Amino acid sequence: MARTMSTFPTFELRFAGAFFCLDGPARRRGETAYSQRKLCFTATDQGLLARHLQRLAEREDCFFVKFGARARAGMYLGRCFLLTDTAVGQVWSQYKTHPSLYCVVQDDDFVRRLRDQHAEWLDDDQLAQPKSSGHAPDA
């Protein structure tokens, strides 16, 4: 079933309709700096994910939350951006054993350097193959 804005009235569809988004209190009051470590959630129940992200967006130290409007392989992806690394760690520790939401921390400073690298997936059961750069590999 396709979810619409009326399904999640507190969220706004952004990024060409790919994500339901909600600015947190920190962003609304003009903060611009936030932790480069973000909470990444995965869930099969989009409503459950939305409820938890909405609660996280009520925290005074929340900058922004978002979740996917469409599932990928039956999973919905969500993100939560908080002001400090300490807050990210505390929230992660609360969610690490949640029975229906999977939560990890992504370090954007580390990942930023790797964003230009892409892989080609041949199928679900094989490892990714690096895209050919046109250069022979170093021996």
Beta strands, then each sheet from edge to edge (+ up, - down):
strand 1: 12-14
strand 2: 19-23
strand 3: 37-43
strand 4: 62-68
strand 5: 76-82
strand 6: 102-107
strand 7: 119-120
strand 8: 129-130
sheet 1: 1+ 2- 4+ 5- 3+ 6-
sheet 2: 7+ 8-
end
